[in-house]
């Protein structure tokens, strides 16, 4: 009877120790699992932050390039406009110069005709006087 009780007591202690050991193992596994989950969560968070950072950097770069392109086009258009203006001014200058020469030529021809007419009249008068 005593032996039986001792064996039962030892069995009870053995089971209790086994249960405690199992509980500690489960707690340790749970702790490890939580650590791994936290590490994974952190890793995903960092990846997301990196993705967002890269996206923002790409968007910033794109905006800068668009702004530079806009400025380049604006300068190009300004240069083109200036060139057209200069060409138009040159065309007007040449046209005015040509008109001026034409007027001078016409005035010179008129003067020449008037002089010739005056000489003709003078000759006729001299001829009549004789």
Backbone bond lengths (Angstrom), bond angles and torsions (degrees), N, CA, C in turn:
res aa  C-N    CA-C-N  psi(-1)  N-CA   C-N-CA  omega(-1)  CA-C   N-CA-C  phi
1 X - - - 1.478 - - 1.530 110.47 -
2 X 1.380 114.49 -47.48 1.465 119.44 179.06 1.531 110.48 -63.22
3 X 1.320 114.98 -43.31 1.454 121.18 179.80 1.536 110.00 -61.30
4 X 1.304 114.49 -43.15 1.456 121.11 179.53 1.519 109.94 -61.77
5 X 1.342 116.92 -44.17 1.466 121.53 179.30 1.534 110.62 -63.65
6 X 1.328 115.81 -41.52 1.469 120.26 178.78 1.522 110.58 -61.80
7 X 1.333 115.23 -44.87 1.463 119.61 179.11 1.526 110.67 -62.25
8 X 1.319 116.09 -40.95 1.474 120.56 179.16 1.526 110.47 -64.44
9 X 1.351 114.66 -41.02 1.470 120.58 179.38 1.532 109.43 -63.77
10 X 1.340 116.40 -46.21 1.466 120.69 178.48 1.543 110.87 -61.79
11 X 1.336 114.71 -40.46 1.475 119.66 178.29 1.531 109.60 -62.89
12 X 1.344 116.25 -41.91 1.462 121.07 179.95 1.537 109.86 -63.43
13 X 1.359 115.51 -44.63 1.473 120.59 179.58 1.524 110.09 -63.77
14 X 1.348 115.43 -43.95 1.463 120.43 179.81 1.531 110.64 -60.15
15 X 1.330 117.34 -44.14 1.464 122.25 179.37 1.528 111.06 -64.59
16 X 1.346 113.86 -41.96 1.472 118.65 179.88 1.538 110.22 -62.82
17 X 1.341 115.87 -44.82 1.462 120.22 179.07 1.541 110.75 -63.63
18 X 1.336 115.34 -40.58 1.471 121.27 177.98 1.529 109.91 -61.34
19 X 1.331 116.12 -43.48 1.467 121.41 -179.89 1.535 109.87 -64.90
20 X 1.314 117.13 -42.22 1.466 121.56 179.01 1.525 111.23 -65.23
21 X 1.352 115.45 -42.00 1.460 120.43 178.80 1.537 109.50 -62.10
22 X 1.329 116.61 -45.45 1.469 121.61 178.47 1.522 110.50 -59.75
23 X 1.338 115.34 -43.88 1.468 120.46 -179.05 1.528 110.59 -61.73
24 X 1.368 115.05 -43.99 1.473 118.87 178.45 1.537 111.04 -62.74
25 X 1.333 116.18 -42.38 1.475 120.72 178.91 1.526 110.59 -60.61
26 X 1.328 116.11 -45.36 1.475 120.78 -179.83 1.527 110.63 -62.69
27 X 1.345 115.62 -42.00 1.468 119.99 178.81 1.532 110.51 -62.87
28 X 1.343 115.48 -41.98 1.471 120.39 179.24 1.530 110.03 -64.14
29 X 1.325 116.91 -43.68 1.467 121.10 178.54 1.532 110.86 -63.03
30 X 1.328 114.66 -40.38 1.467 120.03 179.10 1.542 110.15 -64.28
31 X 1.343 114.88 -41.48 1.464 120.12 178.77 1.532 109.90 -62.11
32 X 1.345 116.04 -45.01 1.472 121.37 179.54 1.531 109.80 -62.86
33 X 1.351 115.92 -44.41 1.467 121.12 179.86 1.536 110.42 -60.26
34 X 1.330 116.80 -44.23 1.469 121.02 179.01 1.531 110.77 -62.25
35 X 1.335 115.45 -41.82 1.468 120.54 178.51 1.526 110.60 -61.14
36 X 1.340 115.64 -45.89 1.468 120.81 179.92 1.525 110.73 -63.71
37 X 1.349 116.42 -41.67 1.466 121.05 179.14 1.525 110.34 -63.54
38 X 1.327 116.26 -42.12 1.473 121.17 179.03 1.527 110.16 -64.00
39 X 1.335 115.85 -42.66 1.463 120.63 179.12 1.539 109.75 -62.73
40 X 1.308 116.02 -43.18 1.475 121.53 179.76 1.531 110.10 -63.93
41 X 1.338 115.91 -43.65 1.468 121.13 179.50 1.534 110.07 -60.91
42 X 1.354 115.18 -45.54 1.460 120.33 178.85 1.531 110.86 -60.84
43 X 1.323 115.42 -44.04 1.468 121.33 -179.21 1.543 110.04 -60.54
44 X 1.326 116.19 -46.33 1.465 120.97 179.64 1.526 110.49 -63.32
45 X 1.321 116.10 -41.32 1.465 121.94 179.48 1.536 109.92 -61.27
46 X 1.339 115.79 -45.93 1.468 120.84 179.48 1.531 111.10 -63.88
47 X 1.344 115.72 -40.23 1.470 119.92 178.05 1.532 110.45 -62.22
48 X 1.337 115.76 -42.03 1.471 120.85 179.75 1.529 110.05 -64.59
49 X 1.329 116.10 -43.42 1.465 120.00 178.54 1.532 110.70 -61.99
50 X 1.320 116.09 -41.04 1.475 121.06 179.11 1.527 109.95 -64.87
51 X 1.346 116.22 -41.92 1.466 120.82 178.74 1.531 110.15 -61.17
52 X 1.330 115.96 -46.00 1.470 121.19 179.94 1.527 110.06 -63.06
53 X 1.337 116.16 -43.34 1.464 120.57 -179.86 1.530 110.52 -60.71
54 X 1.344 116.06 -46.43 1.463 120.63 179.78 1.527 111.06 -62.61
55 X 1.331 115.94 -41.34 1.464 121.01 179.92 1.530 110.26 -63.12
56 X 1.328 116.21 -45.69 1.469 120.38 179.31 1.526 110.86 -63.53
57 X 1.325 115.94 -40.19 1.475 121.09 178.77 1.531 109.65 -62.83
58 X 1.335 115.90 -43.54 1.468 120.65 179.97 1.531 110.22 -64.28
59 X 1.336 116.18 -41.28 1.468 120.32 179.13 1.524 110.32 -65.30
60 X 1.336 116.91 -41.48 1.467 121.22 179.72 1.532 109.56 -62.25
61 X 1.339 114.96 -45.54 1.465 120.77 179.67 1.534 110.61 -60.17
62 X 1.338 115.16 -43.47 1.460 120.81 -179.45 1.531 109.87 -62.21
63 X 1.341 116.02 -44.73 1.471 119.86 179.32 1.526 110.57 -61.34
64 X 1.326 116.41 -42.93 1.476 121.14 179.02 1.524 110.67 -60.90
65 X 1.345 115.70 -45.55 1.465 119.97 -179.87 1.526 111.00 -63.59
66 X 1.342 115.77 -40.28 1.469 119.63 178.70 1.526 110.26 -63.78
67 X 1.336 115.60 -41.40 1.469 120.36 179.92 1.530 109.80 -64.25
68 X 1.331 116.90 -43.22 1.471 120.84 178.63 1.523 110.65 -63.64
69 X 1.329 116.15 -39.52 1.466 121.13 178.97 1.526 109.45 -65.25
70 X 1.340 116.53 -41.51 1.465 121.21 179.24 1.535 109.67 -61.55
71 X 1.326 116.07 -45.30 1.472 121.07 179.63 1.525 110.54 -63.31
72 X 1.338 116.04 -42.62 1.471 120.91 179.81 1.540 110.08 -60.90
73 X 1.331 115.71 -46.01 1.463 120.01 179.90 1.527 110.77 -63.59
74 X 1.329 115.36 -41.99 1.460 120.72 -179.69 1.529 109.85 -60.08
75 X 1.342 116.60 -45.85 1.468 121.19 178.94 1.518 110.60 -62.96
76 X 1.347 115.28 -41.97 1.463 121.09 179.99 1.536 110.02 -61.53
77 X 1.339 115.90 -46.05 1.467 120.45 179.86 1.524 110.80 -64.57
78 X 1.331 116.40 -39.87 1.469 121.31 179.08 1.538 109.69 -62.68
79 X 1.327 116.33 -44.03 1.469 121.27 179.68 1.534 109.97 -63.66
80 X 1.329 115.21 -41.33 1.467 120.93 179.76 1.534 109.54 -63.71
81 X 1.332 116.70 -44.56 1.463 122.02 -179.84 1.537 110.32 -61.75
82 X 1.348 114.96 -44.52 1.464 120.86 179.42 1.536 110.27 -60.83
83 X 1.322 115.55 -42.91 1.466 121.34 -179.68 1.535 109.87 -61.63
84 X 1.349 115.86 -46.07 1.474 119.99 179.31 1.530 110.68 -61.35
85 X 1.334 116.20 -42.59 1.462 120.72 179.04 1.527 110.71 -60.33
86 X 1.346 115.99 -46.06 1.469 120.66 -179.84 1.524 110.71 -62.75
87 X 1.338 115.61 -41.20 1.473 119.44 179.23 1.528 109.86 -63.79
88 X 1.343 116.35 -41.38 1.462 120.67 179.99 1.530 110.02 -64.84
89 X 1.335 116.78 -42.63 1.464 120.65 178.57 1.536 110.70 -63.23
90 X 1.324 116.31 -40.15 1.469 121.18 178.73 1.528 109.97 -64.86
91 X 1.341 116.16 -41.61 1.474 120.70 178.61 1.538 109.88 -61.21
92 X 1.339 115.82 -46.29 1.472 120.73 179.61 1.530 110.43 -62.00
93 X 1.340 116.67 -44.16 1.470 121.52 -179.73 1.535 110.38 -59.28
94 X 1.345 116.20 -46.34 1.467 120.41 -179.71 1.525 110.91 -64.43
95 X 1.353 114.80 -40.88 1.470 119.49 179.85 1.532 109.53 -62.50
96 X 1.334 116.72 -45.93 1.470 120.93 179.88 1.531 110.72 -63.45
97 X 1.337 115.08 -39.94 1.466 120.20 179.20 1.535 110.04 -62.79
98 X 1.341 115.61 -43.54 1.465 120.65 -179.84 1.531 110.07 -64.18
99 X 1.356 116.67 -42.98 1.473 120.76 179.28 1.534 110.62 -63.37
100 X 1.323 115.95 -40.27 1.470 121.28 179.75 1.534 109.79 -62.82
101 X 1.352 116.92 -46.49 1.466 121.11 179.71 1.518 110.18 -61.69
102 X 1.355 115.54 -40.76 1.466 120.34 -179.63 1.537 109.57 -61.99
103 X 1.359 115.74 -46.41 1.468 120.22 178.21 1.530 110.98 -59.42
104 X 1.353 116.08 -46.12 1.469 120.53 -179.99 1.523 110.63 -59.34
105 X 1.359 115.04 -42.43 1.458 120.36 179.89 1.532 110.35 -64.13
106 X 1.351 114.95 -45.75 1.475 119.22 179.44 1.521 110.87 -62.34
107 X 1.357 115.64 -42.54 1.474 119.70 179.18 1.528 110.59 -63.45
108 X 1.343 116.62 -41.06 1.468 121.31 179.66 1.522 109.81 -64.67
109 X 1.344 116.81 -41.36 1.471 120.69 178.90 1.529 110.61 -64.62
110 X 1.352 115.18 -42.66 1.463 119.91 179.46 1.524 110.08 -61.85
111 X 1.327 115.89 -44.84 1.467 121.26 -179.83 1.529 109.73 -61.29
112 X 1.339 115.41 -43.53 1.455 120.88 -179.50 1.522 109.98 -61.95
113 X 1.351 116.37 -45.17 1.467 120.78 179.16 1.527 110.55 -61.86
114 X 1.358 115.40 -42.42 1.473 119.89 -179.77 1.538 110.02 -63.22
115 X 1.360 115.25 -42.39 1.475 119.33 179.05 1.531 110.13 -63.55
116 X 1.343 115.74 -44.57 1.467 120.43 179.55 1.532 109.93 -62.01
117 X 1.348 116.08 -41.24 1.457 121.22 179.55 1.526 109.72 -63.67
118 X 1.357 115.65 -43.17 1.480 120.27 179.41 1.531 109.87 -63.19
119 X 1.342 116.85 -43.01 1.477 120.87 178.99 1.525 110.37 -62.71
120 X 1.363 115.57 -42.39 1.474 119.85 179.47 1.534 110.66 -61.01
121 X 1.348 114.88 -45.46 1.469 119.20 179.53 1.525 110.67 -61.54
122 X 1.352 114.52 -42.60 1.482 119.62 -179.16 1.539 109.51 -61.60
123 X 1.341 116.10 -44.36 1.471 120.51 179.67 1.529 110.51 -61.97
124 X 1.341 115.21 -42.38 1.468 119.83 179.64 1.519 110.29 -62.15
125 X 1.363 116.34 -43.44 1.475 120.49 179.39 1.529 109.96 -63.00
126 X 1.334 116.16 -43.69 1.466 120.41 179.78 1.536 108.97 -63.10
127 X 1.329 114.51 -40.59 1.457 120.53 -179.44 1.538 109.16 -63.06
128 X 1.312 117.46 -42.04 1.467 122.04 -178.92 1.539 110.16 -68.69
129 X 1.352 114.42 -37.69 1.466 118.23 -179.13 1.540 109.40 -63.15
130 X 1.349 114.22 -38.84 1.465 117.92 179.01 1.479 107.66 -70.99
